[in-house]
Amino acid sequence: MKTKKYCFALDLIDDKDAIEAYKTHHKNVWPEILKSIKAVGIHEMEIYLVANRLFMIMEKDEKFSLEGKQKQEESNSKVQEWETLMWSYQKALPTAAPGEKWVRMEKIFSL
């Protein structure tokens, strides 16, 4: 199976308690969210944190599309509930387009 990686960045509200709460939520991601992620063709996902900046790395299969993922998420009430909860801890990058949360990163090096 051929895979492709996508990398994204997003900031958290710069508050120690909020950051800890966000980390706690990600130690106990709701089963419906995990199922939703896998259902769109994502088979690996990692989120890294430095200060209040997040980096997400996704590995997807051939059936994945960003548009399909967005449509699936918009029609799933549990995903919308999770996203609303997460947005209470997150803030858009200064370069994000209006309404954009996770900003796709440009790959500039590979070994």
C-alpha positions as CSV (number, residue, x, y, z in Angstrom):
1,M,0.0,0.0,0.0
2,K,1.4,3.3,-1.0
3,T,1.2,6.0,1.6
4,K,1.6,9.8,1.7
5,K,2.3,12.1,4.6
6,Y,0.6,15.3,5.4
7,C,2.0,17.7,8.1
8,F,0.0,20.5,9.7
9,A,0.6,23.1,12.4
10,L,-1.7,24.9,14.8
11,D,-1.3,26.8,18.0
12,L,-2.8,26.3,21.4
13,I,-3.9,29.1,23.6
14,D,-0.8,30.0,25.5
15,D,-2.1,29.0,29.0
16,K,-0.4,26.2,31.0
17,D,-3.7,24.8,32.3
18,A,-5.3,24.8,28.9
19,I,-2.3,23.1,27.4
20,E,-2.4,20.4,30.1
21,A,-6.1,19.9,29.5
22,Y,-5.6,19.5,25.8
23,K,-2.9,16.9,26.4
24,T,-5.2,15.0,28.7
25,H,-8.0,14.9,26.1
26,H,-5.5,13.4,23.7
27,K,-4.6,10.7,26.1
28,N,-8.3,9.7,26.0
29,V,-9.5,10.4,22.5
30,W,-13.1,9.4,22.1
31,P,-13.6,6.1,20.3
32,E,-15.9,7.7,17.7
33,I,-13.1,10.1,16.8
34,L,-10.6,7.4,16.3
35,K,-13.1,5.4,14.2
36,S,-13.8,8.5,12.1
37,I,-10.1,9.2,11.5
38,K,-9.5,5.6,10.3
39,A,-12.7,5.6,8.2
40,V,-11.4,8.3,5.8
41,G,-8.1,6.5,5.1
42,I,-5.8,7.8,7.7
43,H,-3.8,4.9,9.2
44,E,-1.2,6.9,11.2
45,M,-1.5,10.2,13.0
46,E,0.8,11.8,15.5
47,I,0.6,15.2,17.2
48,Y,3.7,16.8,18.7
49,L,3.9,19.8,21.0
50,V,6.5,22.5,21.6
51,A,5.6,25.4,23.8
52,N,2.1,26.1,22.5
53,R,2.6,25.0,18.9
54,L,1.3,21.7,17.6
55,F,2.5,19.7,14.7
56,M,0.4,16.9,13.3
57,I,1.7,14.2,10.9
58,M,-0.8,12.0,9.1
59,E,-0.1,9.0,6.9
60,K,-2.9,8.2,4.6
61,D,-3.8,5.6,2.0
62,E,-5.0,5.9,-1.6
63,K,-8.7,6.4,-0.6
64,F,-8.0,9.5,1.5
65,S,-8.7,13.0,0.3
66,L,-8.8,16.2,2.3
67,E,-12.1,17.1,0.8
68,G,-13.6,13.7,1.7
69,K,-12.3,14.0,5.2
70,Q,-13.9,17.5,5.6
71,K,-17.3,16.3,4.3
72,Q,-17.2,13.3,6.6
73,E,-16.4,15.4,9.6
74,E,-19.0,18.0,8.8
75,S,-21.7,15.3,8.7
76,N,-20.6,13.6,12.0
77,S,-22.1,15.2,15.1
78,K,-19.6,13.5,17.4
79,V,-16.7,14.8,15.4
80,Q,-18.3,18.3,15.5
81,E,-18.6,18.0,19.3
82,W,-15.0,17.0,19.6
83,E,-13.8,19.8,17.2
84,T,-15.8,22.4,19.2
85,L,-14.2,21.2,22.4
86,M,-10.7,21.2,20.9
87,W,-11.2,24.7,19.4
88,S,-11.7,26.0,23.0
89,Y,-8.0,25.2,23.5
90,Q,-6.7,26.0,20.0
91,K,-6.0,29.2,18.1
92,A,-5.3,29.8,14.5
93,L,-1.8,30.5,13.3
94,P,-1.2,34.1,12.3
95,T,-0.9,33.0,8.6
96,A,-4.1,30.9,8.6
97,A,-6.9,31.8,6.2
98,P,-10.2,32.8,7.8
99,G,-11.9,29.8,9.3
100,E,-8.7,27.6,8.9
101,K,-7.5,25.7,11.9
102,W,-4.7,23.2,11.0
103,V,-2.4,24.8,8.4
104,R,-0.7,22.4,6.0
105,M,3.0,22.6,6.1
106,E,5.4,22.6,3.1
107,K,7.9,19.8,3.0
108,I,11.3,21.3,2.3
109,F,13.7,18.5,3.1
110,S,13.8,14.7,3.1
111,L,16.7,12.3,3.9
